[in-house]
Amino acid sequence: MTFRDEFSYETRPVRVVFRPGAAVTATPGEAARLGLRRLLVVSGSRGEQMARAVADALGDSCAGLHAEARMHVPVEDVDRAVAAVRAAGADGCVAVGGGSAIGLGKAIALRTGLPLIAVPSTYSGSEMTPVWGLTEHGTKRTGRDPVVQPRSVVYDPRLTLSLPVPLTVTSGINALAHAVEALYAPDVSPLVSVMAEEGVRAMAEALPRLAGDPADLDARSRALYAAWLCGACLGATTMGLHHKLCHVLGGTYGLPHAETHTVVLPHALAHNAPAAPQALTVLRRALGTYDVPRALWDLDLAGRLGTPRSLAELGLKEADLTPAAARAAGEPYANPREVTEEGVRGVLLAAFEGGPPDSGSRTEGDRKPS
């Protein structure tokens, strides 16, 4: 690999605690370390039970539980959550759950400046980034602000044991998307490349094990470790076409976040691959295969795990393809290959139909990288 001798890398001020049982045993200590005495716990309705366990562990430091987080962080939900924070007199927040809960916690931090502790229960990786997202009037806006970066992240593999296998796989591929796009970002660095390669390798090894035994705590730990690395890659680099498409499909058309990442990623990578040879080299090593887009498409074990194959399955209509492509191509953003409306529509059409990604000639498809 040619060494990249011109790069920048900014570290983020975040403390990580990683161990089984940490959600209950470590979160109170992290709050005390930050000097927080009145914390609002936020979650989604599906994660309310585990959030209540964290709230109980906080004891007198818990100012209440707000279990109203939803996908894509609608701005009206943020208004209600900020009102709850102020009514409780909270001096910080603990977000317990997946990307929706952590996204709501970030939005509260953005509005109020209060410190955030994240206790993730999926593999979204959002907890390791300063990226926020809000959906208003059918448009999802994203931005970066250090105030939304969680001050502490408590990784507890036991929280992921209840994830159904299909959600385990889609959440894991969501994490992989962060590492994939980081590898061809304009601000990639040697450290990010190392984290991305290790994160992709660890997740690709963990997901088949979890398909066979969802209660495998070691595999759950490895997947959560991979999500940490992949999320850190996203936090340090600029997002490209894949993430832009997923934001449009989620914010404008209401498609589910992790499932959309799962369907779009192989096709977005196949599109960008000719302009990202160094990224492909790293991904081939991590996955042990030449045809990386096909390997990502195959991660759900040929559809046997119940994960979606196409945008049509997720509810997108064929008539939506052209306006979605226009929206995704209408704003400038970094991408290794020029973003055109025609090119974006091609990616969307392939994802809509749901067949294997077009990776060009597959004459070397089975060749292992040296």
N, C-alpha and C positions, 0 to 999 in steps of 0.2 A: 504494500500500500504506500502510495506517495504521501509523505508527511505534509500536512497543511500548515505552513509556517506563518500564515496571516489569519488571525482569528481573534475573537473576543469571547469571554465567558464571564458571566456575572453570577456569583453564588447568591442563594436566597436564604434569608434568616429564618430557618425552620428547624425545629427539633423533632426527631422521630423516635418513637418508642414502639418496638416491634416484639410482641410475644403473645402466645395464647392466653386469654383471660385479661388482657390489658385494658379492654374497654371499661371494665368495672374497677380493676385494681390500680390502673395507672392514671385514668382521667382526673380523679380528684387531686392527685399530686401535681399534675400538669397545670391545673387551674391555680393551685396554691403557689406554684413556682412563678406564675405570671402575676400574682397578687390579685386575682379575681375572686370576688366574694358573692356576686349575684349573677349567675349565669342562666340565660334562657337556652333550653335545649330545643333544637329544631329537628324535624324529621318529616318523612312522608307518612301517609296513613298506613302503608304496608309495613313500615319499619317502626311503628309506634311502640311495640312491645319491647324491642331491644333498646329503644331510646328511653323508655320508662325505667329500664334497669340501670342505665347510665344516670338518669335523673335521681334515682333512689340512692345510688352510690355517692352522688355529690352531696346528699343530705341537705343541711341548711344553706349550702351554697347554691342550690338550685332555686331559681326565681320562677320557674314554670316550664311547661312543655307545650310547644307549638308544633302540632303534627299536621301541617297543611302544605308541605312542599309538593310541587308538581313538576312534571317534565317541562323542560325548556324555560322555566322560571318566568311565568307571566308577571308583568309589572304590577298587576292588581294584587297578586299574592305577596309581593314585596311590600306594598303599601300596608297590608294587614300585619305582616310580620314586624315591620318597623314600629307600627303602633303598639304591638304586643311588647316589644322590647322596651319602649318608653313607658308603657303602663306598668311594667314590672320593675322599672328602675334598674335594669340589668347593666352590668359593666363589662359584659362579654357574652359570647355565644359558643355553644357546643353543637356542631352539626353531626348527626348520627345517621348514616345510611349511605345511599349511592350518590350519583352525580346530581340528582335533583335536590336532595337535602343539602349537600355541600354547596351547590349553586345558590340556594336560597341563603345559606349562611354567608356566602361571599357577597351577595347583594345587600344584606344587612350591613356588613362591614363597609361596603362602598358608600352606603347612605349615611352611616353613623360614625364610622371610624373605629368602632369597637373591635377588640381582638377576637380572633376566631380559633377555636380548637376543632379539628376534624377527626371523626372516628368513622372511617369508611367501611362499608359492608359489601362493596362490590369492587370491581377492578377498573373503574372508570379513570382513575389517576388524577382527577380534578384537584384533589387535595394538595398536589405538588406543584401547582401552577398559580401565577398571579393573574390568570385569565378569568374574566367574568362574562356572563351572558344574560341578556334580558330579552323577553319577547313582548312586543307591543304592536297592536294593529296588524298582526300577521307577519311581522318582520322580526327576526332575531338579530339583535345587535351584540357584538362582543367587543371587549377591550382589555387592556392590561393596566393594572394598578397595584403597586406593592401592598396597598392597604388590605387587599382581599386575600393575600397569601396567608393561609393558616399559620399561626405562630407555633402550634404544636400539632403533630399528626400521630394518632394512636392507632397502630395497626394490630388488630386482633384477628388472627385467622379463624378463630371459632365463629366469628360473626358471619363468615361466608359459608358456613356449613349448610345453612338453610337455603342457599341459592339453588333453584332448580337447575338441572343440567343445561337446558336450552339457554337460560339467562347467564349461566356460568360461561358458556361458550361465546355468546354475543358480547358480554361484558369484557371477556378476555381479548376478543378481536378488536373491540373498541380501544383497549389499551395498546394493542399492537399498532393501530393506526397512528398513534402519537409518535412512536418510535420510527415508523416508516417515513412519515413526512419530515421528521427531524433530520433524517439522514440526507435528504436533498434540499433542506432549507438553506437560504443564503448565509445564515449565521451559524451553521453547524461548526463544531470544533472537534478536536481529537477526543476530548473527554465525553462529549455528547455521543460520538460514534461508538465509543467503548460501552457506554451505558445502554445505547440502543441495541447493539449486538447482543449483549448479555440479557437484556430484557426480552428481546424477541426469542432468543434460544430458550430461556427459562419458561416463558409462556407456552411456546410450542411444545415443550416437553410435558408441561403440567396438564394441559387441556385433555389430551387423550387418556391420561391416567384418571382424571376426574370423570370422564365419560364412563369409564369402567367401574369406578368406585367413588361416588360423590362425597363419601365420608372420609376420604383419605386426607387426614389433617396435614401430612407432610406435603402433599401435592397442593392443597389449599394454601399453605404457607409459601410454597414456591410461586404460585400464581400471584399472590399478593405482593411478594417481593418483586416479581416482574412488573406488576402494575406500578409500583413505586418508581422503578427505573424508567419505565416508559413515560409516566407522567412527568418526571423530572426532565426528560428530553423535551417534551412539549413546552414546559415552563421556561426553557432556555432558548427556544428557537421560534421561528416565524411559521405560522400555519399556511398551507397551500391549498390547491384545488380540492383535495379530498375533504378537508374540514369545511371549506366554504360550501361545497355541495351539501354536506350533512346539515349545516346550519340552515340553509335554504329549505331543504326537505323537511326539517323538523319545525322550524319557526313558521314557515308559510303554509305547509301542507299537513302539519301535525303528525308526521311519521315518528315512530318511537326511536329514541336516540341510539341505543346500542345496536339494535337490529339494523338500523339504517347504515351505521358504520360497517357492519358485517357484510351487507350486500354490496355496498359501493366500493370498499377498499380494494378488492382484487382488480376491478375494472379501472379505477383511478390510477392504480400503480401500473397496470399494463399500458395505459395512455402515457404516463410520464416516463416510463422506463427508458425509452430511447435517449432521453435527455438527462438521465441520472445514472450513468454507468458505475460510478463509485458507490452509490447507495445500493445498487444491485449486487455488487461484489460483496459487500458486508452482509446483506440479507441472504445471499446464497450460502455463505459460511454459516450463518446462524441457523438456517433451516435445513442445511445439508442437501440442497437440491438446486438444479439449474433454473427451473421454471418457477420463479418466486410467486407471480400472481396466481398460478394454478395451485401452488402449495397453500396459499392463503385461502383460496376458494375451497380447498379440500379439508380445511381444518375442522369443519363440522362433520367430518366423516361421511361425506356424500349425502348429506341431508338426513341421515338416520337419527340425529339428535333432536330433531324437531325445530331447528333454526331455519329462518326464512332464506330463500334462494333469490328472490326477486323483489323489486320495488312494487310490482303489481300485487304480490302477496301482502305487502304492507299497506295497501290501499291507494297507491298513486294511480292516477288515470293516464292513459296514453296522451290525452289532450293536455295534460299538465307538463309534458316533457319540454315543449318549446318555450313556454313562459318561464319554467324553472331554469332552463339553460340561459335564457336572456338575463334573468336576475343574477345568476351565479357569475356570468361573464361581464356583467355591467359595472362592477367595481374593481379597481386595480388591486392586486395583491401578488405576493411573491409566489412563483411557481417555476420549476425548472423548464417547463415547456410553455410556449406562448399560449395564453388562454384566449380562445375564440369561442363564439357562440356555437359554431358548427362542431368544434371539438368537444365542447362540454355536452352538447346534445348527444353526440356519439357515445360518450361515457354513460350518460343517463339511459339511453336506449338499451345499451348492453346490460346495465343493471336492472332495467325494467323487465327485460326478457329473462334474465337470470341464468343464462347458460355459462359455460366455462369462459373465463376471460381470454381475449385474443392476445396471446403473448408473442405473436409472430411465428416464425418457424420453430417447430418443436423437435427438430431432428436431434437436438442435444438434450431434450427434455428430461431424460432419465440419467444424464451424466452427473455424477457427484462433483462438486467443486473441489479443486485440489488444495 
